[in-house]
Amino acid sequence: MAPQKCHFFADLCTLGVLFSFVVIGLYFSVKNANDQYGADVYVPFILPKDESYSSHYNDVRDYLIKKDVSSQESLDANGSPQNTALYWIAETDQMDLKLENPNLIQRYVLTVLYYSADGSKWTNSDAYLTDSLECEWYGVDCNNETMVVNVSLASNNLVGNLPSEISSLESLQNLALHDNKLKGNVANYNICNGTKLETLDLSKNDFSGELPLFSADCVDLISLKLSNNSFAGTLNSGINELTTLEYLDLGMNRLSGTVNFFKLKSLDNLLLGNNKFNGTLPNYLFWNTKLKHLDLFENEFSGTIPASYQRLVNLEVFQLAGNQLTGTVSTVIGTMTKLRDLTLQYNNFTGDLPQEICAIETLSLVMADCNCTGGNSLDTCDCCTSCCCHEGDSYSCSDV
């Protein structure tokens, strides 16, 4: 073979090897980008040769800091939900939103939620991190101006933390994240700040620490459900700023201290059962003449039933079981002529159940300590549907 042809084939082989290295290099660049930034999401963007981010990335980062959406620390922390969401929004998202676009922040916030709560494992994550408008992402609803008003991801296997960025959804009215596995301490979160929240449901999760901050920013809040978590500590004074609140459920937590809701005059459901609240029964509740459902069971309340409760004439469910209440059962309960369910057991009531209570025509369930040996029970309970008694360190109940 002529020397010239040998050189030609040698050069061709060299080029082939170099090309193979380039292809392999591109493959691993994209793979690493996917591993770092995507939750099963293809990332076609290749970092520049000097490994610096684009000017748009930096512009979006600075804009989010300026608007107080995310902190500089979280945005610059490699691999954080905020950092990952920023990369996706600025460098990967086919929408390519500019700073002046009002959808930029809400699209970023929803992406942070996706990464914070392990979105790749959600039961349903349809359309997330695609070029679809975020209003088309699962569980997200928008108004006519395409601004997010509803985020409903209940029972969707959200695991992780609730990002504070949620409060930057300025048009948000309803946030339903109940029955998931969200966790963490949200004591410093002012969730209503910047939103128009009307309903907030974080029940049946794994939140701990003190309750979130509430203030006059929650002026529109009608329903607040935080039950079945591990919230602890006392009630913060900010709850009294929720003057439009109609439904409050703090049950099944570890909350303690006294209860003072003297400003919450719009409540029709107050559920505080299974906590560690103490002191006397909250006397200020007589202002809440709209109350229909009052759960105070399984706490550490002591004393007697306040005479002021005679104003709770619209009560339908009244649960006092499992406290340290004493004395006779007050006849004021007889004024609650719409009452259906009344639970008094596991207390230290004595005497007879007043006939005024038994005369309530709507009563269908009455439970009390009665017909027990050894004291600490009612002498008579003519309308009880179930009687309960101590049996050693436990209780047992039987239908009458």
C-alpha positions as CSV (number, residue, x, y, z in Angstrom):
1,M,0.0,0.0,0.0
2,A,1.3,3.4,-0.9
3,P,2.6,5.5,2.1
4,Q,0.1,8.3,1.2
5,K,-2.9,5.9,1.6
6,C,-1.5,4.6,5.0
7,H,-1.4,8.2,6.3
8,F,-4.9,8.8,5.1
9,F,-6.3,5.7,6.9
10,A,-4.3,6.6,10.0
11,D,-5.8,10.1,10.1
12,L,-9.3,8.7,9.5
13,C,-8.9,6.3,12.5
14,T,-7.7,9.2,14.6
15,L,-10.7,11.3,13.7
16,G,-12.9,8.3,14.5
17,V,-11.5,7.9,17.9
18,L,-11.7,11.7,18.6
19,F,-15.4,11.7,17.4
20,S,-16.1,8.8,19.8
21,F,-14.7,10.7,22.7
22,V,-16.8,13.7,21.8
23,V,-20.0,11.6,21.6
24,I,-19.2,9.9,24.9
25,G,-18.4,13.2,26.5
26,L,-21.7,14.7,25.4
27,Y,-23.6,11.7,26.7
28,F,-22.1,11.9,30.1
29,S,-22.6,15.7,30.3
30,V,-26.3,15.3,29.6
31,K,-26.6,12.3,31.9
32,N,-24.9,14.2,34.8
33,A,-27.2,17.2,34.2
34,N,-30.2,14.8,34.3
35,D,-29.0,13.2,37.5
36,Q,-28.4,16.5,39.2
37,Y,-31.3,18.5,38.0
38,G,-34.1,16.3,36.7
39,A,-36.6,14.0,38.3
40,D,-36.8,11.7,35.3
41,V,-36.8,14.9,33.2
42,Y,-34.6,15.2,30.1
43,V,-32.2,18.2,30.4
44,P,-30.9,19.1,26.9
45,F,-28.9,22.1,28.1
46,I,-25.1,21.6,28.3
47,L,-23.2,23.9,30.6
48,P,-20.9,26.4,28.8
49,K,-17.2,25.4,28.6
50,D,-16.3,27.7,31.5
51,E,-19.1,26.0,33.6
52,S,-20.7,29.4,34.3
53,Y,-24.5,29.8,34.1
54,S,-26.1,31.9,31.4
55,S,-27.0,35.5,31.9
56,H,-30.7,34.6,32.0
57,Y,-30.1,32.2,34.9
58,N,-28.4,34.9,36.9
59,D,-31.2,37.4,36.0
60,V,-33.9,35.0,37.2
61,R,-31.9,34.3,40.4
62,D,-31.5,38.0,41.2
63,Y,-35.1,38.6,40.4
64,L,-36.3,35.9,42.8
65,I,-34.1,37.3,45.5
66,K,-35.3,40.9,44.9
67,K,-39.0,39.8,45.0
68,D,-38.3,37.9,48.3
69,V,-39.5,34.7,46.8
70,S,-36.4,32.6,47.8
71,S,-33.3,33.4,49.8
72,Q,-29.9,33.7,48.2
73,E,-28.6,30.8,50.3
74,S,-31.3,28.4,49.1
75,L,-30.9,29.4,45.5
76,D,-27.1,29.0,45.6
77,A,-27.2,25.7,47.5
78,N,-26.2,23.0,45.0
79,G,-29.0,20.5,44.7
80,S,-31.5,22.3,46.9
81,P,-35.2,22.4,45.6
82,Q,-34.8,26.1,45.0
83,N,-31.5,25.7,43.1
84,T,-32.9,22.8,41.0
85,A,-36.1,24.7,40.2
86,L,-34.2,27.8,39.2
87,Y,-32.0,25.8,36.8
88,W,-35.1,24.2,35.3
89,I,-37.0,27.5,34.9
90,A,-34.0,29.4,33.5
91,E,-32.2,26.9,31.4
92,T,-34.5,24.0,30.5
93,D,-38.1,25.1,30.5
94,Q,-39.4,25.4,27.0
95,M,-41.7,28.2,28.0
96,D,-38.6,30.4,28.4
97,L,-40.4,33.0,30.5
98,K,-38.9,36.5,30.8
99,L,-38.8,38.5,34.0
100,E,-41.7,40.7,33.1
101,N,-44.0,37.6,32.7
102,P,-46.3,37.4,35.7
103,N,-46.3,33.6,35.4
104,L,-42.6,33.3,36.1
105,I,-42.8,33.3,39.9
106,Q,-45.8,31.0,40.2
107,R,-44.3,28.5,37.7
108,Y,-41.0,28.6,39.7
109,V,-42.9,28.2,43.1
110,L,-44.8,25.1,41.8
111,T,-41.5,23.6,40.6
112,V,-40.0,24.2,44.0
113,L,-43.0,22.4,45.5
114,Y,-42.4,19.5,43.1
115,Y,-38.8,19.1,44.0
116,S,-39.3,19.7,47.8
117,A,-42.0,17.0,48.0
118,D,-40.3,14.4,45.8
119,G,-42.6,14.9,42.8
120,S,-41.2,12.1,40.8
121,K,-42.9,9.7,43.2
122,W,-46.3,11.4,43.4
123,T,-49.3,9.3,42.7
124,N,-50.2,11.8,40.0
125,S,-47.8,14.3,38.6
126,D,-49.3,14.8,35.1
127,A,-47.8,17.6,33.1
128,Y,-45.3,18.8,35.7
129,L,-42.1,20.1,34.3
130,T,-43.4,20.1,30.8
131,D,-43.9,22.9,28.4
132,S,-47.6,23.0,29.3
133,L,-49.0,26.0,31.1
134,E,-48.7,25.4,34.8
135,C,-52.5,25.8,35.0
136,E,-52.6,22.4,33.3
137,W,-50.4,20.7,35.8
138,Y,-52.2,18.2,38.0
139,G,-54.0,19.7,41.0
140,V,-53.5,23.3,39.8
141,D,-56.4,25.6,38.9
142,C,-56.1,29.2,37.6
143,N,-58.4,32.1,37.1
144,N,-59.1,33.8,33.8
145,E,-55.9,35.7,34.1
146,T,-54.0,32.4,34.3
147,M,-53.0,33.1,37.9
148,V,-53.0,30.1,40.3
149,V,-56.0,30.2,42.6
150,N,-56.1,26.5,43.8
151,V,-53.5,23.9,44.6
152,S,-55.1,20.6,45.5
153,L,-52.7,17.7,45.9
154,A,-54.4,15.7,48.7
155,S,-53.6,12.0,49.1
156,N,-50.9,12.3,46.4
157,N,-47.9,10.8,48.2
158,L,-46.2,14.1,48.8
159,V,-43.1,13.4,50.9
160,G,-40.7,16.0,52.2
161,N,-41.0,19.7,53.2
162,L,-43.5,22.4,52.5
163,P,-41.5,25.2,50.9
164,S,-42.1,28.8,52.2
165,E,-42.2,29.9,48.6
166,I,-45.9,28.9,48.6
167,S,-46.7,32.3,50.1
168,S,-45.6,33.9,46.9
169,L,-48.6,32.7,45.0
170,E,-50.4,36.0,45.2
171,S,-53.7,34.8,43.8
172,L,-53.8,31.6,45.8
173,Q,-57.2,31.0,47.5
174,N,-57.2,27.3,48.3
175,L,-54.3,25.1,49.4
176,A,-55.2,21.4,50.1
177,L,-52.3,19.2,50.9
178,H,-53.9,16.9,53.4
179,D,-53.3,13.2,53.8
180,N,-49.7,13.2,52.6
181,K,-46.3,12.8,54.3
182,L,-45.1,16.4,54.5
183,K,-43.0,17.1,57.5
184,G,-40.8,19.7,59.2
185,N,-41.2,22.7,61.4
186,V,-43.3,25.5,59.8
187,A,-43.4,27.7,62.9
188,N,-41.8,30.7,61.1
189,Y,-44.0,30.4,58.0
190,N,-46.5,33.2,57.4
191,I,-48.4,31.1,54.8
192,C,-51.0,33.8,54.2
193,N,-48.4,36.5,53.5
194,G,-48.9,37.7,49.9
195,T,-51.7,35.3,49.2
196,K,-55.5,35.5,49.2
197,L,-56.0,32.2,51.1
198,E,-59.6,31.2,52.0
199,T,-59.0,27.6,52.8
200,L,-55.9,25.9,54.1
201,D,-55.8,22.1,54.8
202,L,-52.5,20.6,56.0
203,S,-54.2,17.8,58.1
204,K,-53.0,14.2,58.2
205,N,-49.3,14.9,57.6
206,D,-46.2,14.8,59.8
207,F,-45.6,18.4,60.7
208,S,-44.1,19.2,64.0
209,G,-43.0,22.1,66.2
210,E,-45.2,25.1,66.8
211,L,-48.1,26.2,64.6
212,P,-47.4,28.3,61.6
213,L,-47.6,32.1,62.0
214,F,-50.9,33.7,61.4
215,S,-51.6,37.4,61.3
216,A,-53.9,40.0,59.8
217,D,-52.6,38.8,56.4
218,C,-55.0,36.0,56.8
219,V,-58.0,38.3,56.6
220,D,-59.7,36.1,54.0
221,L,-59.2,32.7,55.7
222,I,-62.4,30.9,56.2
223,S,-61.3,27.3,56.9
224,L,-58.1,26.1,58.7
225,K,-57.4,22.4,59.1
226,L,-54.2,21.3,60.8
227,S,-55.4,18.2,62.6
228,N,-53.6,14.8,62.8
229,N,-50.0,16.2,62.9
230,S,-47.5,16.6,65.7
231,F,-47.8,20.3,66.3
232,A,-46.9,21.2,69.9
233,G,-46.6,24.3,72.1
234,T,-49.3,26.8,72.9
235,L,-51.6,28.8,70.7
236,N,-50.0,31.9,69.3
237,S,-51.9,35.1,69.6
238,G,-52.0,35.5,65.8
239,I,-54.9,33.0,65.6
240,N,-57.2,35.7,67.1
241,E,-56.5,37.7,64.0
242,L,-58.5,35.2,61.9
243,T,-61.7,37.0,62.4
244,T,-63.4,35.6,59.3
245,L,-62.6,32.0,60.3
246,E,-65.6,29.6,60.3
247,Y,-63.9,26.2,60.5
248,L,-60.9,25.6,62.8
249,D,-59.6,22.1,63.3
250,L,-56.5,21.6,65.5
251,G,-57.4,18.2,66.8
252,M,-55.1,15.2,67.2
253,N,-51.9,17.2,67.9
254,R,-49.8,17.9,71.0
255,L,-50.9,21.4,71.7
256,S,-51.1,22.7,75.3
257,G,-51.9,25.7,77.5
258,T,-55.2,27.6,77.7
259,V,-57.6,28.4,74.9
260,N,-58.6,31.9,74.3
261,F,-60.5,32.7,71.0
262,F,-62.2,35.9,72.1
263,K,-62.1,37.4,68.6
264,L,-63.2,34.4,66.6
265,K,-66.9,35.2,66.5
266,S,-67.6,33.6,63.1
267,L,-66.8,30.0,64.0
268,D,-69.3,27.3,63.4
269,N,-66.9,24.4,63.8
270,L,-64.2,24.4,66.6
271,L,-62.4,21.1,66.8
272,L,-59.7,20.9,69.5
273,G,-60.0,17.3,70.6
274,N,-57.1,15.0,71.6
275,N,-54.5,17.6,72.6
276,K,-53.2,18.7,76.0
277,F,-55.1,21.9,76.5
278,N,-55.7,22.7,80.2
279,G,-57.3,25.2,82.5
280,T,-61.0,25.7,82.6
281,L,-63.2,25.4,79.6
282,P,-62.8,28.4,77.3
283,N,-65.4,30.9,78.6
284,Y,-65.2,33.3,75.7
285,L,-66.9,30.8,73.4
286,F,-70.3,32.3,74.4
287,W,-69.6,34.9,71.7
288,N,-69.7,32.1,69.1
289,T,-73.5,31.8,68.9
290,K,-73.1,30.3,65.4
291,L,-71.2,27.2,66.8
292,K,-72.6,23.9,65.5
293,H,-69.7,21.6,66.3
294,L,-67.6,21.9,69.5
295,D,-65.0,19.2,70.1
296,L,-63.0,19.5,73.4
297,F,-62.6,15.8,74.2
298,E,-59.3,14.1,75.3
299,N,-57.7,17.2,76.9
300,E,-56.9,18.3,80.4
301,F,-59.7,20.7,81.0
302,S,-60.9,21.0,84.6
303,G,-63.6,22.7,86.5
304,T,-67.3,22.9,85.5
305,I,-69.3,23.7,82.4
306,P,-69.5,27.5,82.2
307,A,-73.0,29.0,82.6
308,S,-72.2,31.2,79.6
309,Y,-72.6,28.2,77.3
310,Q,-76.3,28.7,77.5
311,R,-75.9,31.0,74.5
312,L,-74.6,28.2,72.3
313,V,-78.1,27.4,71.2
314,N,-77.1,26.2,67.7
315,L,-74.8,23.4,68.9
316,E,-75.4,20.1,67.3
317,V,-72.3,18.2,68.5
318,F,-70.8,18.8,71.9
319,Q,-67.9,16.5,73.0
320,L,-66.4,16.8,76.5
321,A,-65.2,13.2,77.0
322,G,-61.8,12.5,78.5
323,N,-61.1,15.6,80.6
324,Q,-61.0,16.3,84.3
325,L,-64.3,18.1,84.7
326,T,-66.1,17.9,88.0
327,G,-69.4,18.7,89.7
328,T,-72.8,18.1,88.3
329,V,-73.6,18.3,84.6
330,S,-74.9,21.8,84.0
331,T,-78.5,22.4,83.0
332,V,-77.3,25.0,80.5
333,I,-76.9,22.1,78.1
334,G,-80.6,21.8,78.1
335,T,-80.8,25.1,76.2
336,M,-79.0,23.5,73.2
337,T,-82.2,22.4,71.7
338,K,-80.5,21.3,68.4
339,L,-78.1,19.0,70.0
340,R,-77.6,15.5,68.4
341,D,-74.4,14.2,70.0
342,L,-73.3,14.7,73.6
343,T,-70.3,12.9,75.1
344,L,-69.5,13.4,78.8
345,Q,-67.7,10.1,79.7
346,Y,-64.2,9.8,81.3
347,N,-64.7,12.8,83.5
348,N,-65.6,13.1,87.2
349,F,-69.2,14.3,87.0
350,T,-71.6,13.3,89.8
351,G,-75.3,13.6,90.5
352,D,-78.0,13.0,87.9
353,L,-78.1,13.9,84.2
354,P,-80.6,16.9,84.2
355,Q,-84.0,16.1,82.7
356,E,-83.6,19.3,80.7
357,I,-81.0,17.6,78.6
358,C,-83.0,14.4,78.2
359,A,-85.9,16.6,76.9
360,I,-83.9,17.7,73.8
361,E,-85.8,16.0,71.0
362,T,-82.9,15.9,68.5
363,L,-80.6,13.9,70.8
364,S,-79.5,10.6,69.2
365,L,-76.3,9.9,71.2
366,V,-75.5,10.5,74.8
367,M,-72.5,9.0,76.5
368,A,-71.6,9.4,80.1
369,D,-70.1,7.6,83.1
370,C,-73.1,6.0,84.7
371,N,-74.2,3.0,86.8
372,C,-70.7,2.5,87.9
373,T,-69.4,1.1,91.3
374,G,-66.8,3.1,93.2
375,G,-68.0,6.6,92.5
376,N,-66.9,9.1,89.8
377,S,-70.0,8.5,87.8
378,L,-73.5,9.9,87.4
379,D,-76.2,8.4,89.7
380,T,-78.7,8.3,86.9
381,C,-78.8,9.0,83.2
382,D,-82.2,8.3,81.9
383,C,-81.4,9.2,78.2
384,C,-77.9,7.8,77.9
385,T,-77.4,5.6,74.9
386,S,-74.1,4.3,76.3
387,C,-72.7,4.1,79.8
388,C,-69.0,3.9,80.5
389,C,-67.1,2.9,83.7
390,H,-63.6,2.4,85.0
391,E,-62.1,-1.0,84.8
392,G,-58.8,-0.8,86.4
393,D,-56.7,1.6,84.3
394,S,-59.1,1.5,81.4
395,Y,-62.6,2.2,80.5
396,S,-65.4,0.2,78.9
397,C,-68.7,1.3,77.5
398,S,-71.9,-0.6,76.9
399,D,-75.0,0.4,75.1
400,V,-78.1,1.0,77.2
